[in-house]
Amino acid sequence: MFKGLGGLGDMSKMMKAAKDMQDRMQQMQEDMDKIIVTGESGAGLVKASCTAKGELTALDIDPSIFQPSEKEVVEDLILAAIKDAQRRAQDKMQSEMSRITQELGLPADMKLPF
């Protein structure tokens, strides 16, 4: 009478797997707000920190570079440090995404909606 409904068990497993994946992705997104990466420029004279999502959280500038004649150099160093921090944040996010997709048995090159 219910012939052909044997696949419902598989559907249930798929729904559970999808829910697990959704929960893990949500947790990863929350974790990315807590992970701090630091980029630097000028051999560490300027350091920028941001979350793994790329939100700038701190900027540390060595006072030795504050000379009026060096204004443009300082600005360039600040921008370089921020870009380095953001690149590191993007790398961290990508490595976390790869780790999760691998743990879930998904293809390594699968792009998830983030």
N, C-alpha and C positions, 0 to 999 in steps of 0.2 A: 504494500500500500504506500509506503514512503520510500520506495525505491529511488535511488539517485540522491538521497539526502545524506548519504554517508560522508560527503565532503563538508558538512557543517562543522565537524570537529576541526578540520583544517582551517576553515574560515574563522573559527573561534581562536585558534592559535595565531592566525594572522592578525586578528584584531588585538589580541593581547600583545603581540610583538610590536605592533604599531603604537600602542599605548605606552609600552615600555620605552620605545624610541623617543616618543614625544616627551615623556618624563625626563629622560636622560638629557635631551637637548635643552629643555627648560633649565635643568640643574646646571648644565654647562654654561648657559647664558648667564645665570646668576654667579657662577664661579668666575667668569671672565671679568665681572665687576670688581672682584676681590684680588685678582692677580695683578701685580704691579711690575711693569718692565721699565728699565731705565736706558735711555739712549744718551750718548755724549758726543761732544765735538771738542776740537782744540785740545786734544790729549787730556780730556777730563776737566778742562776749565769751565765748560758749560755742560750741565746735566739736566735732562728733562725726564720726568717720570710720568707714565700714563697707565691706565688700566689696559688689560688685554683687548678691550674693545676700542682702544685708541683715545680715550678721554684723558686729556692732560690733567695731571693732579699736582705736580710740583715742578719747580724750576730752581736749580741751584747754580749760581754764578760765582766763580772765584773773584773776589774783589780786586785782584791784581790786574784785571783787564779793563777796569773802569778808568780810562783816560780819554778825555774829550777828543783827542786826535784819532782815537781808535773806534769811534762810534760805529762806523759801517762794518768794521771787522766784528765787533761785538754782536751787532744785529745778525750778521751772517752766521756766527757761531751759534746763536740762539736758535735760529731757524734750522740749522743743520742738526742740532741736538733734538729738537722737536720731531723733525722728520725721521731721525734714527729711532727714536722711541716709538713713533707710530709704525715704522717698518717692523720693529721687533714685536710690537703688539699684534700686527697682522700675521707675522710668522707664528706667534704663540697660538693665536686663534686657529690658524690653519692646522697646526700640529695637533691641537685638541680635537678638531673636527675629524682629522684623519684617524686618530686613535679611537674615537667613538664609532666611526663608520666601520673600522676594522673589527672592533669588538662585537658589533651587530651583524657582522658577516656581509656587509654591503661592499660593492666595488669601491676600490680606493679612490678612483677619480670621480665618484658620484658627487655632484654639487647639491648641497642641501640649502634650504632657503635662508641663508644668513649673509 
